[in-house]
Amino acid sequence: MAHTCKTCGAVAEDPGHLCAPSAETSTCSYCGKNAPHVKHYCKDKMEDLKYVCEGCGRLATSADLVCKPSKVPA
C-alpha cells in the first residue's frame, strides 16, 4: 500500500520515508514495541544509526533502508 506525504506529495511504500508521515502505529523490528512510526527510536536502534536519507531525513541502521543514503557524521 502506497502512502502519500501531506506536506510535499511524495509517495512511498513505507510511511517513514515521508517528511510528514501519519501517526499510524507499527511494530518495531528492533524491540517489538508497537509505536508511531515517525517517533519511535528504541535505545538499541539509537546506538546503531549510521545513515540519513538525503531525501526525507529518515535515519537508518543500514544504507539499504533509505532512499538516498548518506553516512551520519561522527
mmJSON file of the N, C-alpha and C atoms, coordinates in Angstrom:
{"data_MODEL":{"atom_site":{
"group_PDB":["ATOM","ATOM","ATOM","ATOM","ATOM","ATOM","ATOM","ATOM","ATOM","ATOM","ATOM","ATOM","ATOM","ATOM","ATOM","ATOM","ATOM","ATOM","ATOM","ATOM","ATOM","ATOM","ATOM","ATOM","ATOM","ATOM","ATOM","ATOM","ATOM","ATOM","ATOM","ATOM","ATOM","ATOM","ATOM","ATOM","ATOM","ATOM","ATOM","ATOM","ATOM","ATOM","ATOM","ATOM","ATOM","ATOM","ATOM","ATOM","ATOM","ATOM","ATOM","ATOM","ATOM","ATOM","ATOM","ATOM","ATOM","ATOM","ATOM","ATOM","ATOM","ATOM","ATOM","ATOM","ATOM","ATOM","ATOM","ATOM","ATOM","ATOM","ATOM","ATOM","ATOM","ATOM","ATOM","ATOM","ATOM","ATOM","ATOM","ATOM","ATOM","ATOM","ATOM","ATOM","ATOM","ATOM","ATOM","ATOM","ATOM","ATOM","ATOM","ATOM","ATOM","ATOM","ATOM","ATOM","ATOM","ATOM","ATOM","ATOM","ATOM","ATOM","ATOM","ATOM","ATOM","ATOM","ATOM","ATOM","ATOM","ATOM","ATOM","ATOM","ATOM","ATOM","ATOM","ATOM","ATOM","ATOM","ATOM","ATOM","ATOM","ATOM","ATOM","ATOM","ATOM","ATOM","ATOM","ATOM","ATOM","ATOM","ATOM","ATOM","ATOM","ATOM","ATOM","ATOM","ATOM","ATOM","ATOM","ATOM","ATOM","ATOM","ATOM","ATOM","ATOM","ATOM","ATOM","ATOM","ATOM","ATOM","ATOM","ATOM","ATOM","ATOM","ATOM","ATOM","ATOM","ATOM","ATOM","ATOM","ATOM","ATOM","ATOM","ATOM","ATOM","ATOM","ATOM","ATOM","ATOM","ATOM","ATOM","ATOM","ATOM","ATOM","ATOM","ATOM","ATOM","ATOM","ATOM","ATOM","ATOM","ATOM","ATOM","ATOM","ATOM","ATOM","ATOM","ATOM","ATOM","ATOM","ATOM","ATOM","ATOM","ATOM","ATOM","ATOM","ATOM","ATOM","ATOM","ATOM","ATOM","ATOM","ATOM","ATOM","ATOM","ATOM","ATOM","ATOM","ATOM","ATOM","ATOM","ATOM","ATOM","ATOM","ATOM","ATOM","ATOM","ATOM","ATOM","ATOM","ATOM","ATOM"],
"id":[1,2,3,4,5,6,7,8,9,10,11,12,13,14,15,16,17,18,19,20,21,22,23,24,25,26,27,28,29,30,31,32,33,34,35,36,37,38,39,40,41,42,43,44,45,46,47,48,49,50,51,52,53,54,55,56,57,58,59,60,61,62,63,64,65,66,67,68,69,70,71,72,73,74,75,76,77,78,79,80,81,82,83,84,85,86,87,88,89,90,91,92,93,94,95,96,97,98,99,100,101,102,103,104,105,106,107,108,109,110,111,112,113,114,115,116,117,118,119,120,121,122,123,124,125,126,127,128,129,130,131,132,133,134,135,136,137,138,139,140,141,142,143,144,145,146,147,148,149,150,151,152,153,154,155,156,157,158,159,160,161,162,163,164,165,166,167,168,169,170,171,172,173,174,175,176,177,178,179,180,181,182,183,184,185,186,187,188,189,190,191,192,193,194,195,196,197,198,199,200,201,202,203,204,205,206,207,208,209,210,211,212,213,214,215,216,217,218,219,220,221,222],
"type_symbol":["N","C","C","N","C","C","N","C","C","N","C","C","N","C","C","N","C","C","N","C","C","N","C","C","N","C","C","N","C","C","N","C","C","N","C","C","N","C","C","N","C","C","N","C","C","N","C","C","N","C","C","N","C","C","N","C","C","N","C","C","N","C","C","N","C","C","N","C","C","N","C","C","N","C","C","N","C","C","N","C","C","N","C","C","N","C","C","N","C","C","N","C","C","N","C","C","N","C","C","N","C","C","N","C","C","N","C","C","N","C","C","N","C","C","N","C","C","N","C","C","N","C","C","N","C","C","N","C","C","N","C","C","N","C","C","N","C","C","N","C","C","N","C","C","N","C","C","N","C","C","N","C","C","N","C","C","N","C","C","N","C","C","N","C","C","N","C","C","N","C","C","N","C","C","N","C","C","N","C","C","N","C","C","N","C","C","N","C","C","N","C","C","N","C","C","N","C","C","N","C","C","N","C","C","N","C","C","N","C","C","N","C","C","N","C","C","N","C","C","N","C","C"],
"label_atom_id":["N","CA","C","N","CA","C","N","CA","C","N","CA","C","N","CA","C","N","CA","C","N","CA","C","N","CA","C","N","CA","C","N","CA","C","N","CA","C","N","CA","C","N","CA","C","N","CA","C","N","CA","C","N","CA","C","N","CA","C","N","CA","C","N","CA","C","N","CA","C","N","CA","C","N","CA","C","N","CA","C","N","CA","C","N","CA","C","N","CA","C","N","CA","C","N","CA","C","N","CA","C","N","CA","C","N","CA","C","N","CA","C","N","CA","C","N","CA","C","N","CA","C","N","CA","C","N","CA","C","N","CA","C","N","CA","C","N","CA","C","N","CA","C","N","CA","C","N","CA","C","N","CA","C","N","CA","C","N","CA","C","N","CA","C","N","CA","C","N","CA","C","N","CA","C","N","CA","C","N","CA","C","N","CA","C","N","CA","C","N","CA","C","N","CA","C","N","CA","C","N","CA","C","N","CA","C","N","CA","C","N","CA","C","N","CA","C","N","CA","C","N","CA","C","N","CA","C","N","CA","C","N","CA","C","N","CA","C","N","CA","C","N","CA","C","N","CA","C","N","CA","C","N","CA","C","N","CA","C"],
"label_alt_id":[null,null,null,null,null,null,null,null,null,null,null,null,null,null,null,null,null,null,null,null,null,null,null,null,null,null,null,null,null,null,null,null,null,null,null,null,null,null,null,null,null,null,null,null,null,null,null,null,null,null,null,null,null,null,null,null,null,null,null,null,null,null,null,null,null,null,null,null,null,null,null,null,null,null,null,null,null,null,null,null,null,null,null,null,null,null,null,null,null,null,null,null,null,null,null,null,null,null,null,null,null,null,null,null,null,null,null,null,null,null,null,null,null,null,null,null,null,null,null,null,null,null,null,null,null,null,null,null,null,null,null,null,null,null,null,null,null,null,null,null,null,null,null,null,null,null,null,null,null,null,null,null,null,null,null,null,null,null,null,null,null,null,null,null,null,null,null,null,null,null,null,null,null,null,null,null,null,null,null,null,null,null,null,null,null,null,null,null,null,null,null,null,null,null,null,null,null,null,null,null,null,null,null,null,null,null,null,null,null,null,null,null,null,null,null,null,null,null,null,null,null,null],
"label_comp_id":["MET","MET","MET","ALA","ALA","ALA","HIS","HIS","HIS","THR","THR","THR","CYS","CYS","CYS","LYS","LYS","LYS","THR","THR","THR","CYS","CYS","CYS","GLY","GLY","GLY","ALA","ALA","ALA","VAL","VAL","VAL","ALA","ALA","ALA","GLU","GLU","GLU","ASP","ASP","ASP","PRO","PRO","PRO","GLY","GLY","GLY","HIS","HIS","HIS","LEU","LEU","LEU","CYS","CYS","CYS","ALA","ALA","ALA","PRO","PRO","PRO","SER","SER","SER","ALA","ALA","ALA","GLU","GLU","GLU","THR","THR","THR","SER","SER","SER","THR","THR","THR","CYS","CYS","CYS","SER","SER","SER","TYR","TYR","TYR","CYS","CYS","CYS","GLY","GLY","GLY","LYS","LYS","LYS","ASN","ASN","ASN","ALA","ALA","ALA","PRO","PRO","PRO","HIS","HIS","HIS","VAL","VAL","VAL","LYS","LYS","LYS","HIS","HIS","HIS","TYR","TYR","TYR","CYS","CYS","CYS","LYS","LYS","LYS","ASP","ASP","ASP","LYS","LYS","LYS","MET","MET","MET","GLU","GLU","GLU","ASP","ASP","ASP","LEU","LEU","LEU","LYS","LYS","LYS","TYR","TYR","TYR","VAL","VAL","VAL","CYS","CYS","CYS","GLU","GLU","GLU","GLY","GLY","GLY","CYS","CYS","CYS","GLY","GLY","GLY","ARG","ARG","ARG","LEU","LEU","LEU","ALA","ALA","ALA","THR","THR","THR","SER","SER","SER","ALA","ALA","ALA","ASP","ASP","ASP","LEU","LEU","LEU","VAL","VAL","VAL","CYS","CYS","CYS","LYS","LYS","LYS","PRO","PRO","PRO","SER","SER","SER","LYS","LYS","LYS","VAL","VAL","VAL","PRO","PRO","PRO","ALA","ALA","ALA"],
"label_asym_id":["A","A","A","A","A","A","A","A","A","A","A","A","A","A","A","A","A","A","A","A","A","A","A","A","A","A","A","A","A","A","A","A","A","A","A","A","A","A","A","A","A","A","A","A","A","A","A","A","A","A","A","A","A","A","A","A","A","A","A","A","A","A","A","A","A","A","A","A","A","A","A","A","A","A","A","A","A","A","A","A","A","A","A","A","A","A","A","A","A","A","A","A","A","A","A","A","A","A","A","A","A","A","A","A","A","A","A","A","A","A","A","A","A","A","A","A","A","A","A","A","A","A","A","A","A","A","A","A","A","A","A","A","A","A","A","A","A","A","A","A","A","A","A","A","A","A","A","A","A","A","A","A","A","A","A","A","A","A","A","A","A","A","A","A","A","A","A","A","A","A","A","A","A","A","A","A","A","A","A","A","A","A","A","A","A","A","A","A","A","A","A","A","A","A","A","A","A","A","A","A","A","A","A","A","A","A","A","A","A","A","A","A","A","A","A","A","A","A","A","A","A","A"],
"label_entity_id":["1","1","1","1","1","1","1","1","1","1","1","1","1","1","1","1","1","1","1","1","1","1","1","1","1","1","1","1","1","1","1","1","1","1","1","1","1","1","1","1","1","1","1","1","1","1","1","1","1","1","1","1","1","1","1","1","1","1","1","1","1","1","1","1","1","1","1","1","1","1","1","1","1","1","1","1","1","1","1","1","1","1","1","1","1","1","1","1","1","1","1","1","1","1","1","1","1","1","1","1","1","1","1","1","1","1","1","1","1","1","1","1","1","1","1","1","1","1","1","1","1","1","1","1","1","1","1","1","1","1","1","1","1","1","1","1","1","1","1","1","1","1","1","1","1","1","1","1","1","1","1","1","1","1","1","1","1","1","1","1","1","1","1","1","1","1","1","1","1","1","1","1","1","1","1","1","1","1","1","1","1","1","1","1","1","1","1","1","1","1","1","1","1","1","1","1","1","1","1","1","1","1","1","1","1","1","1","1","1","1","1","1","1","1","1","1","1","1","1","1","1","1"],
"label_seq_id":[1,1,1,2,2,2,3,3,3,4,4,4,5,5,5,6,6,6,7,7,7,8,8,8,9,9,9,10,10,10,11,11,11,12,12,12,13,13,13,14,14,14,15,15,15,16,16,16,17,17,17,18,18,18,19,19,19,20,20,20,21,21,21,22,22,22,23,23,23,24,24,24,25,25,25,26,26,26,27,27,27,28,28,28,29,29,29,30,30,30,31,31,31,32,32,32,33,33,33,34,34,34,35,35,35,36,36,36,37,37,37,38,38,38,39,39,39,40,40,40,41,41,41,42,42,42,43,43,43,44,44,44,45,45,45,46,46,46,47,47,47,48,48,48,49,49,49,50,50,50,51,51,51,52,52,52,53,53,53,54,54,54,55,55,55,56,56,56,57,57,57,58,58,58,59,59,59,60,60,60,61,61,61,62,62,62,63,63,63,64,64,64,65,65,65,66,66,66,67,67,67,68,68,68,69,69,69,70,70,70,71,71,71,72,72,72,73,73,73,74,74,74],
"pdbx_PDB_ins_code":[null,null,null,null,null,null,null,null,null,null,null,null,null,null,null,null,null,null,null,null,null,null,null,null,null,null,null,null,null,null,null,null,null,null,null,null,null,null,null,null,null,null,null,null,null,null,null,null,null,null,null,null,null,null,null,null,null,null,null,null,null,null,null,null,null,null,null,null,null,null,null,null,null,null,null,null,null,null,null,null,null,null,null,null,null,null,null,null,null,null,null,null,null,null,null,null,null,null,null,null,null,null,null,null,null,null,null,null,null,null,null,null,null,null,null,null,null,null,null,null,null,null,null,null,null,null,null,null,null,null,null,null,null,null,null,null,null,null,null,null,null,null,null,null,null,null,null,null,null,null,null,null,null,null,null,null,null,null,null,null,null,null,null,null,null,null,null,null,null,null,null,null,null,null,null,null,null,null,null,null,null,null,null,null,null,null,null,null,null,null,null,null,null,null,null,null,null,null,null,null,null,null,null,null,null,null,null,null,null,null,null,null,null,null,null,null,null,null,null,null,null,null],
"Cartn_x":[0.838,0.0,0.884,0.681,1.473,0.913,1.809,1.444,1.866,1.073,1.364,1.606,2.683,3.018,2.038,1.481,0.531,1.224,2.549,3.297,3.797,4.504,5.143,4.546,3.656,3.027,3.832,5.004,5.818,5.059,5.337,4.688,5.769,5.477,6.424,5.671,6.304,5.708,5.666,6.637,6.744,6.488,5.536,5.24,6.419,7.396,8.569,9.481,9.26,10.072,9.497,8.437,7.807,8.189,8.204,8.587,7.5,6.245,5.154,4.31,4.866,4.096,2.952,1.988,0.856,1.292,0.434,0.737,0.309,0.074,-0.286,0.81,0.416,1.411,1.873,3.096,3.647,4.564,4.932,5.772,7.241,8.025,9.457,10.172,10.953,11.675,12.838,13.237,14.328,13.829,12.819,12.415,11.028,10.254,8.935,7.823,8.141,7.137,6.259,4.969,4.039,4.001,4.49,4.629,4.42,4.13,4.022,5.339,5.254,6.428,7.342,6.779,7.557,8.401,8.001,8.671,9.553,9.338,9.972,11.407,12.329,13.717,14.105,14.095,14.433,15.932,16.322,17.709,18.705,18.443,19.373,19.524,18.423,18.477,19.265,19.088,19.795,21.305,21.783,23.217,23.73,22.839,23.237,22.951,22.363,22.043,23.32,23.447,24.674,24.403,23.133,22.799,21.615,21.592,20.47,20.095,18.799,18.346,18.438,19.119,19.234,17.933,16.973,15.685,14.656,14.472,13.404,13.909,15.204,15.755,15.635,15.104,14.94,16.303,16.422,17.642,17.52,18.641,18.607,19.89,19.784,20.924,21.757,21.174,21.926,21.473,22.354,22.101,20.908,20.627,19.533,18.15,18.072,16.781,16.323,17.142,16.765,16.949,16.24,16.231,17.557,18.077,19.309,20.263,20.932,21.747,22.99,23.265,24.485,24.92,26.216,26.71,26.434,25.998,25.801,27.184,27.417,28.724,29.04,30.259,30.672,30.973],
"Cartn_y":[-1.181,0.0,1.245,2.13,3.354,4.42,5.238,6.34,7.64,8.697,9.992,11.026,11.797,12.835,13.996,14.417,15.534,16.872,16.917,18.168,18.396,17.386,17.594,16.772,15.807,14.99,13.777,13.545,12.378,11.102,10.035,8.744,7.74,6.913,5.896,4.665,3.504,2.264,2.253,2.86,2.898,4.328,4.57,5.936,6.65,5.91,6.527,7.226,7.004,7.656,9.006,9.446,10.724,11.793,13.057,14.116,14.392,14.008,14.181,12.919,11.806,10.56,10.624,9.745,9.706,9.13,9.219,8.712,7.259,6.535,5.123,4.374,3.359,2.596,1.383,0.944,-0.259,-0.903,-2.146,-2.867,-2.653,-2.243,-2.005,-3.338,-3.445,-4.683,-4.888,-3.849,-3.96,-4.449,-3.768,-4.068,-4.704,-4.717,-5.327,-4.442,-3.22,-2.302,-1.771,-1.648,-1.06,0.441,1.252,2.688,3.439,4.754,5.543,5.482,5.216,5.038,6.263,7.433,8.66,8.984,8.563,8.982,7.924,6.652,5.603,5.307,5.57,5.15,4.511,3.182,2.496,2.638,2.384,2.582,1.834,0.557,-0.223,0.357,0.822,1.389,2.709,3.528,4.815,4.605,3.56,3.283,2.815,2.275,1.714,2.603,3.794,4.661,5.145,4.826,5.158,5.947,5.976,6.619,7.57,8.575,9.503,9.611,9.701,9.856,11.33,11.614,12.996,13.505,12.593,12.987,13.328,12.427,12.623,12.852,12.638,12.868,11.686,10.577,9.393,8.849,8.41,7.793,6.285,5.59,4.142,3.485,2.199,1.416,0.886,0.829,0.39,1.19,1.307,2.136,1.658,0.354,-0.17,0.16,0.77,1.121,2.54,3.307,4.677,4.892,5.871,6.123,6.691,7.726,8.404,8.432,7.29,7.19,8.077,8.607,9.369,9.013,8.813,8.457,9.596,9.233,10.227,10.674,11.981,12.461,11.961,11.529,11.011,12.125],
"Cartn_z":[0.0,0.0,0.0,-0.921,-1.01,-0.071,0.457,1.341,0.667,0.838,0.242,1.336,1.203,2.174,2.052,3.175,3.179,2.974,3.155,3.01,1.588,1.034,-0.267,-1.399,-1.087,-2.113,-2.552,-1.944,-2.294,-1.948,-2.69,-2.465,-2.071,-1.051,-0.598,-0.118,-0.212,0.278,1.798,2.453,3.911,4.376,5.287,5.699,6.347,6.867,7.476,6.483,5.189,4.167,3.75,4.402,4.058,5.073,4.662,5.597,6.624,6.359,7.32,7.363,7.871,7.907,8.897,8.737,9.654,10.995,11.973,13.316,13.485,12.367,12.449,13.198,13.953,14.689,13.886,14.182,13.585,14.62,14.379,15.316,14.969,15.952,15.773,15.559,14.484,14.211,15.176,15.884,16.864,18.218,18.772,20.147,20.265,19.174,19.189,19.716,20.133,20.667,19.536,19.795,18.838,19.123,18.184,18.404,17.09,17.173,15.937,15.163,13.883,13.036,13.031,13.042,12.91,14.144,15.323,16.554,17.217,16.946,17.735,17.332,18.244,18.118,19.433,19.502,20.74,21.017,22.255,22.686,21.806,21.526,20.718,19.316,18.743,17.401,17.402,18.423,18.51,18.45,19.087,19.102,17.743,16.896,15.606,14.4,14.596,13.459,12.791,11.514,10.784,9.504,9.057,7.782,7.931,7.082,6.993,5.517,5.238,3.853,3.468,2.383,1.914,1.313,1.064,0.512,1.57,2.545,3.527,4.951,5.194,6.521,7.467,6.989,7.832,8.237,9.491,9.988,9.858,9.639,9.45,9.939,10.191,10.635,9.471,8.274,7.09,5.87,4.901,3.715,2.899,2.9,2.079,2.637,3.808,4.407,4.082,3.37,2.996,1.499,0.957,-0.488,-1.001,-0.3,-0.71,0.484,0.764,1.976,1.972,3.149,3.391,4.807,5.014,6.343,7.328,8.529,9.583,10.039,10.12,10.575,11.988,12.183,13.509,14.482],
"occupancy":[1.0,1.0,1.0,1.0,1.0,1.0,1.0,1.0,1.0,1.0,1.0,1.0,1.0,1.0,1.0,1.0,1.0,1.0,1.0,1.0,1.0,1.0,1.0,1.0,1.0,1.0,1.0,1.0,1.0,1.0,1.0,1.0,1.0,1.0,1.0,1.0,1.0,1.0,1.0,1.0,1.0,1.0,1.0,1.0,1.0,1.0,1.0,1.0,1.0,1.0,1.0,1.0,1.0,1.0,1.0,1.0,1.0,1.0,1.0,1.0,1.0,1.0,1.0,1.0,1.0,1.0,1.0,1.0,1.0,1.0,1.0,1.0,1.0,1.0,1.0,1.0,1.0,1.0,1.0,1.0,1.0,1.0,1.0,1.0,1.0,1.0,1.0,1.0,1.0,1.0,1.0,1.0,1.0,1.0,1.0,1.0,1.0,1.0,1.0,1.0,1.0,1.0,1.0,1.0,1.0,1.0,1.0,1.0,1.0,1.0,1.0,1.0,1.0,1.0,1.0,1.0,1.0,1.0,1.0,1.0,1.0,1.0,1.0,1.0,1.0,1.0,1.0,1.0,1.0,1.0,1.0,1.0,1.0,1.0,1.0,1.0,1.0,1.0,1.0,1.0,1.0,1.0,1.0,1.0,1.0,1.0,1.0,1.0,1.0,1.0,1.0,1.0,1.0,1.0,1.0,1.0,1.0,1.0,1.0,1.0,1.0,1.0,1.0,1.0,1.0,1.0,1.0,1.0,1.0,1.0,1.0,1.0,1.0,1.0,1.0,1.0,1.0,1.0,1.0,1.0,1.0,1.0,1.0,1.0,1.0,1.0,1.0,1.0,1.0,1.0,1.0,1.0,1.0,1.0,1.0,1.0,1.0,1.0,1.0,1.0,1.0,1.0,1.0,1.0,1.0,1.0,1.0,1.0,1.0,1.0,1.0,1.0,1.0,1.0,1.0,1.0,1.0,1.0,1.0,1.0,1.0,1.0],
"B_iso_or_equiv":[0.0,0.0,0.0,0.0,0.0,0.0,0.0,0.0,0.0,0.0,0.0,0.0,0.0,0.0,0.0,0.0,0.0,0.0,0.0,0.0,0.0,0.0,0.0,0.0,0.0,0.0,0.0,0.0,0.0,0.0,0.0,0.0,0.0,0.0,0.0,0.0,0.0,0.0,0.0,0.0,0.0,0.0,0.0,0.0,0.0,0.0,0.0,0.0,0.0,0.0,0.0,0.0,0.0,0.0,0.0,0.0,0.0,0.0,0.0,0.0,0.0,0.0,0.0,0.0,0.0,0.0,0.0,0.0,0.0,0.0,0.0,0.0,0.0,0.0,0.0,0.0,0.0,0.0,0.0,0.0,0.0,0.0,0.0,0.0,0.0,0.0,0.0,0.0,0.0,0.0,0.0,0.0,0.0,0.0,0.0,0.0,0.0,0.0,0.0,0.0,0.0,0.0,0.0,0.0,0.0,0.0,0.0,0.0,0.0,0.0,0.0,0.0,0.0,0.0,0.0,0.0,0.0,0.0,0.0,0.0,0.0,0.0,0.0,0.0,0.0,0.0,0.0,0.0,0.0,0.0,0.0,0.0,0.0,0.0,0.0,0.0,0.0,0.0,0.0,0.0,0.0,0.0,0.0,0.0,0.0,0.0,0.0,0.0,0.0,0.0,0.0,0.0,0.0,0.0,0.0,0.0,0.0,0.0,0.0,0.0,0.0,0.0,0.0,0.0,0.0,0.0,0.0,0.0,0.0,0.0,0.0,0.0,0.0,0.0,0.0,0.0,0.0,0.0,0.0,0.0,0.0,0.0,0.0,0.0,0.0,0.0,0.0,0.0,0.0,0.0,0.0,0.0,0.0,0.0,0.0,0.0,0.0,0.0,0.0,0.0,0.0,0.0,0.0,0.0,0.0,0.0,0.0,0.0,0.0,0.0,0.0,0.0,0.0,0.0,0.0,0.0,0.0,0.0,0.0,0.0,0.0,0.0],
"pdbx_formal_charge":[null,null,null,null,null,null,null,null,null,null,null,null,null,null,null,null,null,null,null,null,null,null,null,null,null,null,null,null,null,null,null,null,null,null,null,null,null,null,null,null,null,null,null,null,null,null,null,null,null,null,null,null,null,null,null,null,null,null,null,null,null,null,null,null,null,null,null,null,null,null,null,null,null,null,null,null,null,null,null,null,null,null,null,null,null,null,null,null,null,null,null,null,null,null,null,null,null,null,null,null,null,null,null,null,null,null,null,null,null,null,null,null,null,null,null,null,null,null,null,null,null,null,null,null,null,null,null,null,null,null,null,null,null,null,null,null,null,null,null,null,null,null,null,null,null,null,null,null,null,null,null,null,null,null,null,null,null,null,null,null,null,null,null,null,null,null,null,null,null,null,null,null,null,null,null,null,null,null,null,null,null,null,null,null,null,null,null,null,null,null,null,null,null,null,null,null,null,null,null,null,null,null,null,null,null,null,null,null,null,null,null,null,null,null,null,null,null,null,null,null,null,null],
"auth_seq_id":[1,1,1,2,2,2,3,3,3,4,4,4,5,5,5,6,6,6,7,7,7,8,8,8,9,9,9,10,10,10,11,11,11,12,12,12,13,13,13,14,14,14,15,15,15,16,16,16,17,17,17,18,18,18,19,19,19,20,20,20,21,21,21,22,22,22,23,23,23,24,24,24,25,25,25,26,26,26,27,27,27,28,28,28,29,29,29,30,30,30,31,31,31,32,32,32,33,33,33,34,34,34,35,35,35,36,36,36,37,37,37,38,38,38,39,39,39,40,40,40,41,41,41,42,42,42,43,43,43,44,44,44,45,45,45,46,46,46,47,47,47,48,48,48,49,49,49,50,50,50,51,51,51,52,52,52,53,53,53,54,54,54,55,55,55,56,56,56,57,57,57,58,58,58,59,59,59,60,60,60,61,61,61,62,62,62,63,63,63,64,64,64,65,65,65,66,66,66,67,67,67,68,68,68,69,69,69,70,70,70,71,71,71,72,72,72,73,73,73,74,74,74],
"auth_comp_id":["MET","MET","MET","ALA","ALA","ALA","HIS","HIS","HIS","THR","THR","THR","CYS","CYS","CYS","LYS","LYS","LYS","THR","THR","THR","CYS","CYS","CYS","GLY","GLY","GLY","ALA","ALA","ALA","VAL","VAL","VAL","ALA","ALA","ALA","GLU","GLU","GLU","ASP","ASP","ASP","PRO","PRO","PRO","GLY","GLY","GLY","HIS","HIS","HIS","LEU","LEU","LEU","CYS","CYS","CYS","ALA","ALA","ALA","PRO","PRO","PRO","SER","SER","SER","ALA","ALA","ALA","GLU","GLU","GLU","THR","THR","THR","SER","SER","SER","THR","THR","THR","CYS","CYS","CYS","SER","SER","SER","TYR","TYR","TYR","CYS","CYS","CYS","GLY","GLY","GLY","LYS","LYS","LYS","ASN","ASN","ASN","ALA","ALA","ALA","PRO","PRO","PRO","HIS","HIS","HIS","VAL","VAL","VAL","LYS","LYS","LYS","HIS","HIS","HIS","TYR","TYR","TYR","CYS","CYS","CYS","LYS","LYS","LYS","ASP","ASP","ASP","LYS","LYS","LYS","MET","MET","MET","GLU","GLU","GLU","ASP","ASP","ASP","LEU","LEU","LEU","LYS","LYS","LYS","TYR","TYR","TYR","VAL","VAL","VAL","CYS","CYS","CYS","GLU","GLU","GLU","GLY","GLY","GLY","CYS","CYS","CYS","GLY","GLY","GLY","ARG","ARG","ARG","LEU","LEU","LEU","ALA","ALA","ALA","THR","THR","THR","SER","SER","SER","ALA","ALA","ALA","ASP","ASP","ASP","LEU","LEU","LEU","VAL","VAL","VAL","CYS","CYS","CYS","LYS","LYS","LYS","PRO","PRO","PRO","SER","SER","SER","LYS","LYS","LYS","VAL","VAL","VAL","PRO","PRO","PRO","ALA","ALA","ALA"],
"auth_asym_id":["A","A","A","A","A","A","A","A","A","A","A","A","A","A","A","A","A","A","A","A","A","A","A","A","A","A","A","A","A","A","A","A","A","A","A","A","A","A","A","A","A","A","A","A","A","A","A","A","A","A","A","A","A","A","A","A","A","A","A","A","A","A","A","A","A","A","A","A","A","A","A","A","A","A","A","A","A","A","A","A","A","A","A","A","A","A","A","A","A","A","A","A","A","A","A","A","A","A","A","A","A","A","A","A","A","A","A","A","A","A","A","A","A","A","A","A","A","A","A","A","A","A","A","A","A","A","A","A","A","A","A","A","A","A","A","A","A","A","A","A","A","A","A","A","A","A","A","A","A","A","A","A","A","A","A","A","A","A","A","A","A","A","A","A","A","A","A","A","A","A","A","A","A","A","A","A","A","A","A","A","A","A","A","A","A","A","A","A","A","A","A","A","A","A","A","A","A","A","A","A","A","A","A","A","A","A","A","A","A","A","A","A","A","A","A","A","A","A","A","A","A","A"],
"auth_atom_id":["N","CA","C","N","CA","C","N","CA","C","N","CA","C","N","CA","C","N","CA","C","N","CA","C","N","CA","C","N","CA","C","N","CA","C","N","CA","C","N","CA","C","N","CA","C","N","CA","C","N","CA","C","N","CA","C","N","CA","C","N","CA","C","N","CA","C","N","CA","C","N","CA","C","N","CA","C","N","CA","C","N","CA","C","N","CA","C","N","CA","C","N","CA","C","N","CA","C","N","CA","C","N","CA","C","N","CA","C","N","CA","C","N","CA","C","N","CA","C","N","CA","C","N","CA","C","N","CA","C","N","CA","C","N","CA","C","N","CA","C","N","CA","C","N","CA","C","N","CA","C","N","CA","C","N","CA","C","N","CA","C","N","CA","C","N","CA","C","N","CA","C","N","CA","C","N","CA","C","N","CA","C","N","CA","C","N","CA","C","N","CA","C","N","CA","C","N","CA","C","N","CA","C","N","CA","C","N","CA","C","N","CA","C","N","CA","C","N","CA","C","N","CA","C","N","CA","C","N","CA","C","N","CA","C","N","CA","C","N","CA","C","N","CA","C","N","CA","C","N","CA","C","N","CA","C","N","CA","C"],
"pdbx_PDB_model_num":[1,1,1,1,1,1,1,1,1,1,1,1,1,1,1,1,1,1,1,1,1,1,1,1,1,1,1,1,1,1,1,1,1,1,1,1,1,1,1,1,1,1,1,1,1,1,1,1,1,1,1,1,1,1,1,1,1,1,1,1,1,1,1,1,1,1,1,1,1,1,1,1,1,1,1,1,1,1,1,1,1,1,1,1,1,1,1,1,1,1,1,1,1,1,1,1,1,1,1,1,1,1,1,1,1,1,1,1,1,1,1,1,1,1,1,1,1,1,1,1,1,1,1,1,1,1,1,1,1,1,1,1,1,1,1,1,1,1,1,1,1,1,1,1,1,1,1,1,1,1,1,1,1,1,1,1,1,1,1,1,1,1,1,1,1,1,1,1,1,1,1,1,1,1,1,1,1,1,1,1,1,1,1,1,1,1,1,1,1,1,1,1,1,1,1,1,1,1,1,1,1,1,1,1,1,1,1,1,1,1,1,1,1,1,1,1,1,1,1,1,1,1]
}}}
